[in-house]
Amino acid sequence: MMGYRLPEHFVTHCLRGAGQVFFMENALTGVCFLLAIAYASVDTGNWATTVGAVLGLVVATGTAYLIDARDKAIAQGMYGFNGILVGVAVPTFLAAGPVMWVLLVLGAAVSTVVMDAFTNVVTKNWGVAASTGPFVLTTWLLMLAAYSFANLPIASMGPPKLPEAISVAGFAGMAPQDMLVILCRNIGQVFLLGNAVSGVLIVIGLLVESIPAAIAALLGSVVALFCSVLFGADPAAVKAGLYGFSPVLTAIAVGVVFMQTGPKVLVFALLATIFTVIVQGALDTLLTPVGIPTFTAPYVLTMWLFTLPKAQLLPHPHAPNPESKIGHQ
């Protein structure tokens, strides 16, 4: 009996999936991103996130082949990026154990199904990208379910509580080097990595594929830091990079990926990036009583709001074409 063979170029497709977290269809970029996750594991001594990232990436991409998803989209890495994010998030917020790993595998596989569901609704009907929406929805459900299951102990999430008053005293005496660290953490937190070096590795990965995207990421981080301090966000959250990662994605998406870069688009992207900081605060307030993180929901919501008005006019390279489907041999 013949053994099962992996699809041709499976590893490349997986690595492209890692790169697609930042909209980059480049396997080498994906390697840089995996190195960023691994460096954070070295720094914390917790390798569960790196193992989870690889496992989520492989499972999500493999599931796409098993359910006969779109060949071109799989090759572009369009099914792997939600899976890798699920793979990082689950061991970040839940304690490692056999049942946690089962949940991670299930979540990564389901993220591929949800990706198709989002594509058939928001992309086909609205003309906007699903982006990390499948990751957000899938992982929200996984995290909420953990509160109901005794064999899924929570490591660093919740508990549900009412929002508390914020003091901005924590910003006093912030040195320039502290700001530089925060700017890098903003980028690293897209992968839930509170590590400045990981943020630098991600920027290097972006430079491999797209200098404009790398510049947009850095500028988005700067705007996020300035606005979060201006508005008086929680200093601990700002310093951890939690107010910066969604604006970073918004800056790249609106300023570089989904629209043709130009003076008007740059202003439009700036407005979207600033608004993402506000949406971050709003969703933090909304979800704190529920006890789950926002993940990249502020970016997804803002990106949809800012690309919907242009949906019929501008291409969306990150959104698979729902009409194109090639059968598998």
C-alpha positions in Angstrom: 0.0 0.0 0.0 1.4 3.4 -1.0 2.0 5.8 1.8 0.6 9.3 1.8 2.8 11.9 0.3 2.8 15.6 1.2 1.6 17.9 -1.6 4.4 19.4 -3.7 6.0 22.5 -2.3 4.1 22.0 1.0 6.9 23.5 3.1 7.1 26.5 0.9 3.4 27.0 1.1 3.5 26.8 4.9 6.3 29.4 5.0 4.4 31.7 2.8 1.5 31.3 5.2 3.7 32.6 8.0 4.7 35.6 5.8 1.1 36.3 5.0 0.4 37.4 8.6 1.9 40.7 7.3 0.6 40.2 3.8 3.9 39.0 2.4 3.9 36.1 0.0 7.5 35.1 0.6 8.9 32.0 2.1 12.0 33.7 3.4 9.9 36.3 5.1 8.1 33.5 6.7 11.4 32.1 8.0 12.3 35.4 9.5 8.9 35.5 11.3 9.4 32.0 12.7 12.8 33.1 13.9 11.1 36.0 15.6 8.8 33.6 17.4 11.7 31.3 18.3 13.8 34.1 19.7 10.9 35.1 22.0 10.8 31.5 23.2 14.5 31.6 23.9 14.0 34.8 25.9 11.1 33.4 28.0 12.2 29.8 28.1 8.7 28.8 26.9 8.9 26.8 23.6 5.2 26.0 23.5 4.5 29.1 21.4 7.1 28.2 18.8 5.9 24.6 18.6 2.4 25.8 18.5 3.2 28.2 15.7 4.7 25.5 13.5 1.9 23.0 14.4 -0.8 25.6 13.7 0.8 26.5 10.4 1.1 22.9 9.2 -2.3 21.9 10.4 -4.1 24.9 8.8 -2.3 24.5 5.5 -2.8 20.7 5.5 -6.5 21.1 6.2 -6.8 23.3 3.2 -5.6 20.5 1.0 -7.8 18.0 2.7 -11.0 20.0 2.2 -10.1 20.8 -1.4 -9.7 24.5 -0.9 -8.4 26.8 -3.6 -5.1 25.6 -5.0 -3.8 29.1 -5.9 -4.7 30.5 -2.5 -3.0 27.6 -0.7 0.2 28.2 -2.7 0.1 31.8 -1.8 -0.1 30.9 1.9 -3.6 32.3 2.3 -4.7 29.4 4.7 -1.6 29.2 6.9 -1.5 32.7 8.4 -4.6 32.3 10.5 -3.4 28.9 11.7 0.0 30.1 12.8 -1.7 32.9 14.9 -4.0 30.3 16.5 -0.9 28.2 17.2 0.8 31.1 19.0 -2.3 32.3 20.9 -3.5 29.1 22.4 -0.3 28.3 24.4 0.1 31.9 25.2 -3.1 32.1 27.1 -3.7 28.5 28.1 -1.5 26.2 30.2 0.4 23.6 28.2 -1.0 20.1 28.5 -2.3 17.3 26.3 -5.8 18.7 26.1 -4.4 22.2 25.2 -2.5 20.7 22.3 -5.7 18.9 21.1 -7.5 22.3 21.2 -4.7 24.0 19.3 -4.9 21.4 16.5 -8.6 21.6 16.3 -8.5 25.4 16.3 -5.9 25.6 13.6 -7.9 23.2 11.4 -11.2 25.1 12.0 -9.5 28.4 11.1 -9.1 27.1 7.6 -12.8 26.2 7.4 -13.7 29.7 8.8 -11.4 31.3 6.3 -13.5 29.8 3.5 -16.6 30.9 5.3 -15.3 34.5 5.6 -14.2 34.4 1.9 -17.6 33.4 0.7 -19.3 36.1 2.8 -17.1 39.2 3.3 -15.0 38.8 0.2 -17.6 37.6 -2.3 -20.4 39.8 -1.1 -18.6 42.9 0.2 -15.3 42.8 -1.7 -13.0 43.1 1.3 -10.4 40.7 2.6 -11.1 38.2 5.4 -7.6 38.8 6.6 -7.1 37.7 10.3 -10.9 37.7 10.9 -10.9 33.8 11.0 -8.2 33.8 13.6 -10.0 36.3 15.8 -13.4 34.5 15.7 -11.9 31.0 16.1 -9.6 31.9 18.9 -12.3 34.0 20.7 -14.4 30.8 20.8 -11.5 28.7 22.0 -10.7 31.1 24.8 -14.3 31.4 25.9 -14.7 27.7 25.9 -11.6 27.3 28.2 -13.6 29.0 31.0 -16.0 26.0 30.8 -13.6 23.2 30.7 -11.6 22.0 33.8 -8.9 20.4 31.6 -8.0 23.6 29.9 -6.4 25.7 32.7 -5.9 29.4 31.9 -2.3 30.6 32.1 -2.5 34.4 31.3 -6.0 35.5 30.5 -8.8 37.2 32.3 -10.5 36.8 34.7 -13.6 38.6 33.5 -13.9 42.0 35.3 -15.2 45.5 34.9 -12.8 48.0 33.4 -10.8 50.1 35.9 -9.8 53.7 36.0 -6.5 54.4 34.2 -3.6 56.4 35.6 -1.1 57.8 33.1 1.6 58.3 35.8 3.5 55.3 34.3 4.6 57.5 31.3 6.7 59.8 33.5 10.4 59.7 32.8 10.1 57.6 29.7 13.5 57.6 28.0 14.1 57.6 24.2 15.4 54.0 24.4 12.2 53.0 26.1 10.2 54.4 23.2 12.4 52.5 20.7 11.7 49.2 22.6 8.0 49.9 22.6 8.1 50.6 18.8 9.6 47.2 18.2 7.2 45.5 20.7 4.3 47.0 18.8 5.4 45.0 15.7 6.2 41.8 17.6 2.8 41.8 19.3 1.2 40.9 16.0 2.5 37.4 16.9 1.7 38.1 20.6 5.4 38.5 21.2 6.3 41.1 23.8 9.9 41.1 22.6 11.7 44.0 20.9 14.3 41.8 19.2 11.4 39.7 17.7 10.0 43.0 16.4 13.3 43.8 14.7 13.4 40.3 13.1 9.9 40.9 11.7 10.9 44.2 10.2 13.9 42.4 8.6 11.4 39.8 7.2 9.3 42.6 5.8 12.3 44.2 4.1 13.1 41.0 2.4 9.8 41.3 0.4 8.7 44.9 0.6 10.5 48.1 1.7 7.2 50.1 1.6 5.5 47.5 3.9 8.5 47.7 6.4 8.3 51.5 6.4 4.5 51.4 6.9 4.9 49.0 9.8 7.4 51.4 11.5 5.3 54.5 10.8 2.2 52.7 12.1 4.1 51.8 15.3 5.1 55.4 15.7 1.6 56.7 15.2 0.2 54.1 17.6 2.7 55.0 20.3 2.1 58.8 19.9 -1.7 58.4 19.9 -1.9 56.0 22.8 0.2 58.3 25.0 -1.8 61.4 23.8 -5.1 59.7 24.6 -3.8 58.5 28.0 -4.0 54.7 27.5 -2.9 52.3 30.2 0.9 52.8 30.4 1.5 49.1 31.1 -0.4 48.0 28.0 1.3 50.7 25.9 4.8 49.6 27.1 3.9 46.0 26.4 3.0 46.9 22.8 -0.6 46.1 23.2 -1.8 49.3 21.7 0.4 49.1 18.7 0.1 45.8 16.9 -3.3 46.3 15.3 -2.4 49.9 14.1 0.8 48.4 12.5 -1.3 46.0 10.5 -3.8 48.7 9.5 -1.0 51.0 8.3 0.4 48.2 6.0 -3.0 47.1 4.8 -4.5 50.5 4.0 -1.4 52.3 3.0 0.4 49.6 1.0 -1.5 46.4 0.4 -5.1 47.1 -0.4 -4.7 50.5 -2.0 -2.3 52.1 -4.5 0.1 54.1 -2.4 -0.1 57.9 -3.0 -0.5 61.2 -1.1 -4.3 60.7 -0.6 -4.0 57.1 0.3 -1.3 58.0 2.9 -3.6 60.4 4.6 -6.3 57.9 4.4 -4.0 55.3 6.0 -3.0 57.7 8.7 -6.6 58.3 9.6 -7.2 54.6 9.7 -4.2 53.9 11.9 -5.2 56.6 14.4 -8.7 55.3 14.5 -7.4 51.7 15.1 -5.9 53.0 18.4 -9.4 54.2 19.4 -11.0 50.9 18.3 -8.3 49.1 20.4 -9.4 51.0 23.5 -13.1 50.5 22.7 -12.7 46.7 22.3 -10.5 46.5 25.4 -13.4 48.0 27.4 -15.9 45.8 25.7 -14.0 42.5 26.2 -12.5 43.0 29.6 -15.8 42.0 31.3 -15.8 38.9 29.0 -12.2 38.0 30.0 -10.8 37.5 26.5 -8.1 39.4 24.5 -9.0 41.5 21.5 -6.4 39.8 19.4 -6.3 41.6 16.0 -10.0 42.5 16.0 -9.3 46.3 16.1 -7.3 45.9 12.9 -9.9 43.7 11.2 -12.8 46.0 12.0 -11.0 49.2 11.0 -9.6 47.6 7.8 -13.1 46.6 6.8 -14.5 50.0 7.6 -11.8 51.8 5.6 -11.7 49.4 2.6 -15.5 48.9 2.2 -15.9 52.4 0.6 -13.3 51.5 -2.0 -14.2 47.8 -2.4 -15.5 48.2 -6.0 -12.6 50.4 -7.1 -9.4 48.9 -5.8 -7.9 45.4 -5.9 -7.4 43.4 -2.7 -4.4 41.1 -3.3 -4.8 39.5 0.1 -8.3 38.2 -0.5 -8.5 34.9 -2.4 -10.9 35.0 -5.4 -14.0 33.1 -4.2 -14.9 32.3 -7.8 -11.6 30.4 -8.6 -11.4 26.9 -7.4 -9.2 24.2 -8.9 -9.8 20.6 -8.1 -7.1 18.4 -6.5 -5.7 15.3 -8.1 
